[in-house]
Amino acid sequence: DTDTDTDTDTDTDTGLSVEVHWTANAPFSQVQIEIHDPQGRPSFNLGMAETEAGGVGWYGEDCYLGSGLYALCHPVGTSAVLEEQQTLPELIDGVTTLFWSGMELTYYLDDGNGSCWVWGHDPTYYSALGCTELLDHDSRWVRRPGCSGLSPADVAPLGGRVALTFDDGPDPVVTPQILATLRAYGVPATFFMVGDQLTSSASWPIVYDILADPLFDVGNHSWIHPAMTSLSDADAFAEVDDTAAMLASLGAYPDLFRFPYGDSSCRTADMVRDYGYRIAGWHVDSADWCYASGGTCTQAEFWRIPSGYESDMRGFVVDQLLDFDGGIILMHDIHQYTADQLEDLILDIQAAGLSFTSLDDTTTFPELNAGTAYDFPWIGEPCDTTNDTCWQIEWKSWCEPTGDPGQPATAGICVLPCDASVDCVDIDGVAPLRCSETSPGIGTCLSTSAQINLDCAEIPGAVEASLAGYPSGGNEAACLPYAW
């Protein structure tokens, strides 16, 4: 059966009208949006269609709209996700940039008034319209550091200095206990607060107490703790802005932001920095959130837990701190377990010869305080075997020598073991990863051969090789260390 419907909405101030056409006719159901401008500027059509395979494709009108204006340029593909779109007036002006994932965007057009990406068509056709191949204008084709929200800004060693941070509060029961313990030992800490938690008046005296004590500081941790890369620009901005407004109403004006789950893209990182925040990652994940349910955290629950530490959060934390010679610890002031363990953890850290500091320690954390970030190599990227920093982002990773006689002996690639239980985590700004079968029954996270690494050419000592996925199967080109 086929069902069609049209709905029209007109803005009484501008005269702009939007028509939404819906056609239900599986498997080719469609929704089309038409924007009409009474001032005679180019109209704009944007559609979303269900494909025969059940995916969703976006499509649009031709790149050239006349009068030197350009807009959406034939982005067609299944399972594409619209990541960012400018405002309606900008869209109607035909001067807009749209970013898409799930498609190979290969041609860039810039006519001086605006820009757009062209996908999947004959370059001769677009060349006639002024489109040129200019990949380095898209952040996804240019390697960018500082996009991840979980990466620490500063590189180890850190002089034996430790900074405690607590996320997700304030909690009316747990946070005061944590404050009392910290005060008893004179230990500074930063509390990254969730806006939704601050809507309860019961939390306000805790905020005032923190602000009145020079030992403590606050940070912004979003409004409802979402995975921010999944949000639209407007929603991501609201997470930051609403929480900042709530904190300001209580007299707090932080300049630090921590992404929930460390989940950030170059887009959200730019937005947060443009807002005026520095991004605070961490060196040591205490995993208190995992231990909190019963004092144990197994590898099945959190694969980063080493064997032998399933019932020993404090040992896990101190072991990581000794590797970093200090560092920023991620904890949470919403778990009673954390409050109960804190005093002994402080004593353990001191017994290990480490001391406490705050995030505003410019000697220990110079990059964080400058609002910049050390350029750590991610998994699959080039590294220096004499200065292996791969593990500082993912502690099970290491710098594997490439063994390429044509490269310096120090040339390496960050690698990470993987299997069905250990994911290869992609971060924005670098090439995507894949768990590849590098030996029979052995999986290793490696970069895929992609535009961003020029098909492995930008990884010294890497060889492009077709490898089976592990354990999923299916071959894909990956950047393999030469010796392997």
C-alpha positions, 0 to 999 in steps of 0.5 A: 500500500502507498500512503502520501501526505504533505505538511506545510509550515510558514514563518510569519516573520520571514515568509519562509515556508517548509513543505514536508512530503512523506510517502510510505511505500516500503521498501522505498519510503521517503521523506522530502523537505522543500524550503521555499524563499519568497525573496527569490533565493534558491530553494533547497531540497533535502530528502531521506529515503529508505533503501531496498536493503533497509538502510537510510540514504540522504540525497540532495539537489545539484551542487550548483544552484545558480548565481554563484551559490552552492549547497548540498552536493549529491550526498547519496549513500546507505546508512549515512548519518547527518552529523552537522548542519548549519542554521536554516537561514544559512541553508537557504542562502545556499552557503553551507557546509554539511559533514557526513559519515558513512560515505567517501567524500572526495571533492571539495568546492569553495566559491568564496561565499561558502563551501560544500563536499561532493561525493561519488560523481565524475570529477570532470562534471564538478570541475566544470562547476569549480569543484576541486580535490582539496582533501585537507579541508576536511578534518576527517582527512587530516590527522588532528590531535586533541580531539579525544576527551579521554586522553591526558593533556600531559605526558609522563613522567609527572614528577610523582605528583597526583591530582584527584578528580571526582565526576558525576556529583555532587551527591548529597550523601557521598560528596560530603564524606569525600570532602571530609576525608580530603580535608583531613589529609589536606588533599586537593581535588576537582569536582566535575559536576553534572548540571542535572544533579545541581537542580536539587536544592540539596546539592547547593550547600555542597557546592558552596562548601566546595567553592569556599575551600581553596583545596577544591575546585569545580568543573563542568561535566555536561547536563545529563552525562550523554555520549556527546558525539551522538548529539546534534550541535545544538544539543551538545552546546546546550549540555555545556551551556546549561550546566555553565549557567547553572554553575554560574547561578551558584557562584561557580565559573569553571574553565575546565570541562570533562567529556562524559565517558571521554566521548569527544570528536574534533567537532565537540572538542572545538565547540568546548574550546570555543566556549572557553573551556580547557578539556580535562582528560585523565591518566588513571581510570580508577574503575571505581564505578566498576568496583562499586557494585560489590568491591570486585571488577572483572575483565568481563566487566571492564577489559582493562582490569589486569589479572590479579586486580579484580578485587584490588582497586587501590592496587590497580590505581597505585600500579598505574600511578607508578607507571606514570610517576603521578597523574590525574585520577578519574573517580566518582563522588556518587559511589559509597564504595569510593568514599569508603576506599578514599582514606586508604587510597590516599595512604597507599599513594603516599606510601608509594612515595607520591604526593598530591597536587591540583589540576592548576599545577602548571609545572606538573600539567603545563599542557592542560593549563595552557589549553593544549594537548600533548600529541600522543600517538593513537593505536596504529599510528607511528611511534618512537621505540626509544620513547614509547608513549603508546601505553599512556593512552591505552595501557595495554598498547606498546610501540612495536618496532616496524623492522623496516630496514629502510626506516630508522631503527627507532621507527615503530607502530602502536599496537594493541591485542584484541579479540571478541572481548577487546574492542579497537576504539576509534577516536576522531582525528586519526584513522579508524581501527580494525581488529586484524588477524596478524597470526593464526588465532591472534588479533591486533588493532591496526589502522585501516588503510585510509585517506587520513594516512594516505593508504599507510604511506604516512606511517613509516615502516607500515605495509598495506596488507589485506588481512582478515578481521579477527574474529569477524572475518572478511578481508580489509586493507590494514597498515601492518608493521613491515616485520610482521 
